[in-house]
Amino acid sequence: MKFLLYQLIILLCISHFTTIGQVKIKHDPVWVKVMSETDNYNKHLDLGGLSAIEYSGYKNIYYVVADKPPFRIYTLKIDIGKTIDYQVIDTLVFPGLKFEAEGIRVIDSLSCFFVSDEQNTNTSVYKYFDGHMQKIEAIPSLHKTMRHNSGYEGIALSKDKSSLYFAVERPLSNDKRKKCNPNIKPYISIFEYNIENDKIINEFAYPLVNPSKDNGVSEILVLNDSVMLVMERAWTNNRSIVSVNAVNIKSADNILDFKCEIPKHTKFLRPEVLIDFRAIENKFTRYNSYNFEGMTIAHTGKHILFITDNNFSPNQTTYLMALEIEF
């Protein structure tokens, strides 16, 4: 009996590492394009503050959002060949919405999509459907627990589009569960929301790879039924530190029902670094300040697209980047 139990444990461990091990982001080649603030379909709105990118599912058309009001969605045509290039072909503006948009994921082009709104002291996720933008009330606002401007930074859809995942940018400042057990590592909450049932069904604990004070999660992306990519981004020691890490969401326990102390043997997500952008930064910039915020699988099926937020600053650059991925 003990032998069978031992074999089962070994198989579970192998399953975890094999699933993650099949995912690889290549460091070379690096396709990169600098985006101009003036290169915009709507000449009254600068192209900047880009916080998320999403593939439309149709040909080579993508959606990009800015994190400053008014809420707007840029439609881009992106070509990936020997080089990468783009063209802004439309800008959809919602003049009445003062969103600080940080994430966008689409189900059916722009007839149905989700967007996360991160304000200074509260955060929400909205669903656009049938011509209306509606706040998802089942998702907590985190008004009393989130750090300043550190709400739902990254969102992702499951492959069958039945679930929406959303990640808090930084560990909560007033976490009762941390107070009950100060020995647990600081973690980011990643929630799973069932779209059909309008209910949060899971909460996973993600321990930061780089647990610096400024570090946080800027985007998440689901690759398949078990693997999710998590992008961490920090400004530490006067330089950017950005990594993309893989986790197996089936290997972690649901902590949603733990209102106070998290049991000692609870399984957190186990991030494995796929790429650290410091290893390739000399291929796309001469500066150590870059603010990666969005990622999506490209229309090619073998590239991952990244976009940076220039914060509408003359000292920062908007990069559009493609890297090859195997999964």
C-alpha positions as CSV (number, residue, x, y, z in Angstrom):
1,M,0.0,0.0,0.0
2,K,2.8,2.4,0.9
3,F,4.5,1.6,-2.4
4,L,1.4,2.4,-4.4
5,L,1.0,5.7,-2.5
6,Y,4.7,6.5,-3.2
7,Q,4.2,5.8,-6.9
8,L,1.1,8.1,-7.0
9,I,3.0,10.9,-5.4
10,I,5.8,10.5,-8.0
11,L,3.3,10.5,-10.9
12,L,1.7,13.7,-9.6
13,C,5.0,15.4,-9.3
14,I,6.0,14.3,-12.8
15,S,2.7,15.5,-14.2
16,H,3.2,18.9,-12.7
17,F,6.7,19.4,-14.1
18,T,6.0,17.8,-17.5
19,T,3.0,20.1,-18.1
20,I,5.0,23.2,-17.3
21,G,8.2,21.8,-18.9
22,Q,6.4,21.6,-22.3
23,V,6.0,25.4,-22.3
24,K,9.0,27.4,-23.7
25,I,9.4,31.0,-24.7
26,K,12.4,31.5,-27.0
27,H,14.9,34.3,-26.4
28,D,15.8,34.5,-30.1
29,P,14.7,36.0,-32.5
30,V,13.1,39.0,-30.9
31,W,10.6,40.9,-33.1
32,V,10.1,44.5,-31.8
33,K,8.5,47.6,-33.0
34,V,8.5,51.1,-31.4
35,M,4.9,52.5,-31.4
36,S,4.4,56.2,-31.9
37,E,1.9,58.3,-29.9
38,T,0.9,60.2,-33.1
39,D,0.2,57.0,-35.1
40,N,-3.5,56.9,-34.3
41,Y,-6.7,56.5,-36.2
42,N,-8.3,59.1,-33.9
43,K,-6.0,62.1,-34.1
44,H,-7.6,63.6,-30.9
45,L,-6.3,60.8,-28.7
46,D,-2.6,60.0,-28.3
47,L,-1.6,56.3,-28.6
48,G,-0.1,55.7,-25.2
49,G,-0.7,54.2,-21.8
50,L,-1.3,50.8,-23.4
51,S,-2.1,48.3,-20.7
52,A,-3.4,45.2,-22.5
53,I,-3.5,43.5,-25.9
54,E,-6.0,40.8,-27.0
55,Y,-6.2,38.8,-30.2
56,S,-9.6,39.2,-31.8
57,G,-9.7,35.7,-33.2
58,Y,-10.0,37.0,-36.7
59,K,-7.1,37.1,-39.2
60,N,-4.4,39.4,-37.7
61,I,-6.7,41.9,-35.9
62,Y,-6.0,42.8,-32.3
63,Y,-7.5,45.1,-29.6
64,V,-5.5,47.3,-27.3
65,V,-6.7,49.5,-24.4
66,A,-5.3,52.5,-22.7
67,D,-5.3,53.0,-18.9
68,K,-6.4,56.7,-18.9
69,P,-9.9,58.0,-19.5
70,P,-11.9,58.1,-21.7
71,F,-12.1,54.3,-22.0
72,R,-11.1,53.4,-25.5
73,I,-10.2,50.4,-27.5
74,Y,-7.7,50.6,-30.4
75,T,-8.0,48.1,-33.2
76,L,-4.7,47.1,-34.7
77,K,-3.7,45.1,-37.7
78,I,-0.4,43.3,-36.8
79,D,1.9,41.6,-39.2
80,I,4.6,39.1,-38.1
81,G,7.1,37.9,-40.6
82,K,10.8,38.6,-40.9
83,T,9.9,41.8,-38.9
84,I,6.8,43.0,-36.9
85,D,4.7,45.9,-38.0
86,Y,1.3,47.3,-37.1
87,Q,-1.4,49.6,-38.3
88,V,-4.1,51.3,-36.2
89,I,-7.3,50.9,-38.2
90,D,-9.9,52.1,-35.7
91,T,-10.5,53.6,-32.2
92,L,-13.7,52.8,-30.3
93,V,-14.3,55.5,-27.6
94,F,-16.7,55.2,-24.7
95,P,-16.7,58.9,-23.7
96,G,-18.8,58.4,-20.5
97,L,-16.6,55.8,-19.0
98,K,-13.7,57.0,-16.8
99,F,-12.1,53.6,-16.6
100,E,-8.4,53.1,-15.8
101,A,-8.5,50.0,-18.0
102,E,-5.9,47.4,-17.2
103,G,-7.1,44.3,-19.0
104,I,-9.3,43.2,-21.9
105,R,-10.4,39.7,-23.1
106,V,-13.0,39.1,-25.8
107,I,-15.4,36.2,-26.3
108,D,-17.1,37.3,-29.5
109,S,-15.1,40.1,-31.2
110,L,-16.2,43.4,-29.6
111,S,-19.9,42.3,-29.2
112,C,-18.9,40.6,-25.9
113,F,-15.8,41.4,-23.9
114,F,-14.5,41.9,-20.4
115,V,-12.5,44.8,-19.1
116,S,-10.9,45.3,-15.7
117,D,-10.9,48.8,-14.1
118,E,-8.3,49.7,-11.6
119,Q,-8.9,52.9,-9.7
120,N,-6.9,54.3,-6.8
121,T,-8.7,52.6,-4.0
122,N,-11.2,50.2,-5.6
123,T,-11.3,47.9,-8.6
124,S,-13.9,46.1,-10.7
125,V,-14.4,43.9,-13.7
126,Y,-17.0,44.8,-16.3
127,K,-18.8,42.8,-19.0
128,Y,-19.8,44.4,-22.3
129,F,-22.7,42.6,-23.9
130,D,-25.7,43.6,-26.1
131,G,-24.5,47.2,-26.3
132,H,-24.2,47.7,-22.5
133,M,-21.3,47.8,-20.1
134,Q,-22.3,46.1,-16.8
135,K,-20.2,45.7,-13.6
136,I,-19.9,42.1,-12.4
137,E,-21.3,42.4,-8.9
138,A,-20.1,38.9,-7.9
139,I,-16.5,40.1,-8.1
140,P,-15.3,41.9,-4.9
141,S,-14.2,45.5,-5.1
142,L,-11.4,45.0,-2.6
143,H,-12.1,48.6,-1.4
144,K,-10.8,48.0,2.2
145,T,-8.0,45.6,1.4
146,M,-6.2,46.6,-1.9
147,R,-3.1,48.7,-2.0
148,H,-3.3,52.0,-3.7
149,N,-3.7,51.5,-7.5
150,S,-3.1,47.7,-7.1
151,G,-6.3,46.1,-8.1
152,Y,-7.3,43.7,-10.9
153,E,-4.3,44.2,-13.2
154,G,-4.5,41.0,-15.3
155,I,-7.5,39.0,-16.6
156,A,-7.7,35.9,-18.8
157,L,-10.3,33.6,-20.3
158,S,-10.2,29.8,-20.0
159,K,-9.7,28.0,-23.4
160,D,-13.4,27.1,-23.5
161,K,-14.3,30.7,-22.5
162,S,-16.5,29.4,-19.6
163,S,-14.3,31.0,-16.9
164,L,-12.7,34.4,-16.4
165,Y,-9.5,34.6,-14.3
166,F,-8.4,37.9,-12.7
167,A,-5.3,38.6,-10.7
168,V,-4.8,41.3,-8.0
169,E,-1.6,43.2,-8.8
170,R,0.0,43.2,-5.4
171,P,-0.6,41.3,-2.1
172,L,-3.5,42.8,-0.2
173,S,-2.6,45.3,2.5
174,N,-5.2,44.1,5.0
175,D,-5.3,40.4,4.5
176,K,-7.0,38.7,7.5
177,R,-5.6,35.3,6.5
178,K,-2.1,36.7,6.6
179,K,-2.7,38.2,10.0
180,C,-4.0,34.8,11.2
181,N,-0.8,33.1,10.0
182,P,2.1,35.6,9.6
183,N,4.4,32.7,8.6
184,I,2.8,32.2,5.2
185,K,4.6,33.8,2.2
186,P,3.1,36.9,0.7
187,Y,0.9,35.9,-2.2
188,I,-1.2,37.3,-5.0
189,S,-4.8,36.2,-5.3
190,I,-5.9,34.8,-8.7
191,F,-9.7,34.3,-8.8
192,E,-11.7,32.2,-11.2
193,Y,-15.2,33.4,-12.1
194,N,-17.8,31.1,-13.7
195,I,-19.4,33.3,-16.5
196,E,-22.5,31.2,-16.9
197,N,-23.3,30.9,-13.2
198,D,-22.1,34.4,-12.3
199,K,-20.1,33.1,-9.4
200,I,-16.5,33.0,-8.1
201,I,-15.6,29.4,-7.8
202,N,-11.9,29.4,-7.1
203,E,-9.1,31.5,-5.5
204,F,-5.5,30.5,-6.0
205,A,-2.5,31.8,-4.1
206,Y,0.4,32.9,-6.3
207,P,3.7,33.6,-4.5
208,L,5.8,36.2,-6.3
209,V,9.1,35.1,-7.8
210,N,10.6,38.4,-7.0
211,P,9.0,39.5,-3.7
212,S,10.2,43.1,-3.7
213,K,8.0,45.8,-2.3
214,D,7.2,47.2,-5.7
215,N,6.7,43.9,-7.6
216,G,3.3,42.8,-8.8
217,V,1.4,40.9,-11.4
218,S,0.7,42.9,-14.6
219,E,-1.0,40.3,-16.8
220,I,-2.1,36.7,-16.9
221,L,-2.8,34.4,-19.9
222,V,-4.3,30.9,-20.1
223,L,-2.5,28.6,-22.5
224,N,-4.5,25.4,-22.0
225,D,-6.7,23.6,-19.4
226,S,-3.9,23.6,-16.9
227,V,-1.2,26.1,-17.7
228,M,-1.4,29.8,-17.1
229,L,1.3,32.5,-17.7
230,V,1.8,35.1,-15.1
231,M,3.7,38.3,-15.9
232,E,5.5,40.0,-13.0
233,R,6.8,43.5,-13.2
234,A,8.7,45.7,-10.8
235,W,10.8,48.8,-10.6
236,T,13.7,47.9,-8.3
237,N,17.1,49.5,-7.9
238,N,16.5,52.0,-10.7
239,R,15.7,49.4,-13.3
240,S,12.8,47.3,-14.6
241,I,12.5,43.6,-13.6
242,V,10.0,41.8,-15.7
243,S,9.5,38.0,-16.0
244,V,6.9,35.7,-17.5
245,N,6.3,32.6,-15.3
246,A,4.2,29.5,-15.8
247,V,1.9,27.9,-13.3
248,N,-0.2,24.7,-13.3
249,I,-3.6,25.9,-12.0
250,K,-4.7,22.3,-11.4
251,S,-1.8,21.8,-8.9
252,A,-3.0,24.4,-6.4
253,D,-5.7,24.3,-3.7
254,N,-8.7,26.5,-3.6
255,I,-8.4,29.0,-0.8
256,L,-11.7,30.8,-1.4
257,D,-13.4,29.4,1.7
258,F,-10.5,30.1,4.0
259,K,-11.8,33.3,5.7
260,C,-9.1,33.3,8.3
261,E,-6.2,31.0,8.7
262,I,-4.9,29.1,5.6
263,P,-4.0,25.6,6.7
264,K,-0.3,24.9,6.9
265,H,-0.2,22.3,4.1
266,T,-2.2,24.3,1.6
267,K,-0.7,24.0,-1.9
268,F,0.1,27.4,-3.5
269,L,0.7,27.9,-7.2
270,R,4.4,27.1,-8.1
271,P,5.7,29.6,-10.6
272,E,8.5,28.6,-13.0
273,V,10.3,31.4,-14.8
274,L,10.1,31.1,-18.6
275,I,11.8,34.3,-19.5
276,D,13.4,37.2,-17.7
277,F,13.4,40.3,-19.9
278,R,16.8,41.4,-18.5
279,A,18.3,38.6,-20.6
280,I,17.1,40.1,-23.9
281,E,16.7,43.8,-23.1
282,N,19.8,44.6,-25.2
283,K,17.9,43.3,-28.2
284,F,15.2,45.9,-28.0
285,T,16.3,48.8,-25.9
286,R,19.3,50.8,-24.6
287,Y,17.4,51.8,-21.5
288,N,16.6,49.8,-18.3
289,S,13.1,51.3,-18.0
290,Y,10.3,49.4,-19.7
291,N,6.9,48.7,-18.5
292,F,5.4,45.4,-19.9
293,E,1.7,45.2,-19.2
294,G,-0.1,43.1,-21.9
295,M,0.3,39.8,-23.6
296,T,-1.7,37.5,-25.9
297,I,-1.2,34.5,-28.1
298,A,-0.7,35.8,-31.7
299,H,-2.7,34.8,-34.7
300,T,0.2,32.6,-35.9
301,G,-0.4,30.3,-33.0
302,K,3.4,30.1,-32.3
303,H,4.1,33.6,-31.1
304,I,3.3,35.6,-28.0
305,L,2.7,39.3,-28.3
306,F,3.7,41.7,-25.6
307,I,3.0,45.5,-25.3
308,T,4.4,48.1,-22.9
309,D,2.8,51.1,-21.2
310,N,4.7,54.3,-21.7
311,N,2.7,56.1,-19.0
312,F,2.3,59.0,-21.5
313,S,5.9,59.9,-20.5
314,P,8.5,61.3,-22.9
315,N,11.1,59.2,-21.0
316,Q,9.4,55.8,-21.7
317,T,8.7,53.9,-24.9
318,T,5.8,51.9,-26.2
319,Y,7.1,48.6,-27.5
320,L,5.2,46.0,-29.5
321,M,7.1,42.7,-29.2
322,A,6.8,39.1,-30.5
323,L,8.6,36.0,-29.2
324,E,8.2,32.4,-30.3
325,I,6.4,30.1,-27.8
326,E,6.0,26.4,-27.7
327,F,3.2,24.8,-25.7
